[in-house]
Amino acid sequence: MEQPDRAKMSEGITWGAYSYSSDHDVLRAPMTVTVNPFSLDQMFIGFIDVTDAGGNLDVGWDNQIGSLAFTVAK
């Protein structure tokens, strides 16, 4: 894997994690984060407790799980 150019990173020319700016976010929503008693090796994204009215979007990685409640638009 090619290493990022540190000079470009400091100038903000690179993309991804090296020059993140919230100005480019498409969506941002507050999540409730809980600590899991076990660690996940792979990132997990899933819809939990889904009903016709809504449910939860869960994102888990390592020992943390973020949960976001959602409702279905009518």
Residue pairs with C-beta under 8 A, 6 or more apart in sequence:
4 14
4 18
5 14
8 14
9 18
9 19
12 19
13 19
22 28
29 68
30 68
31 59
31 66
31 67
31 68
32 66
32 67
32 68
33 64
33 65
33 66
33 67
34 64
34 65
34 67
35 63
35 64
36 60
36 63
36 64
36 65
37 63
38 63
39 62
39 63
40 60
40 61
40 62
40 63
42 61
43 59
43 60
43 61
44 58
44 59
44 60
44 61
45 57
45 58
45 59
46 57
46 58
47 55
47 56
47 57
47 58
48 55
48 56
48 57
48 58
48 67
49 55
49 56
52 72
53 71
53 72
54 69
54 70
54 71
54 72
55 69
55 70
56 67
56 68
56 69
56 70
57 67
57 68
57 70
58 65
58 66
58 67
58 68
59 65
59 66
59 67
60 66
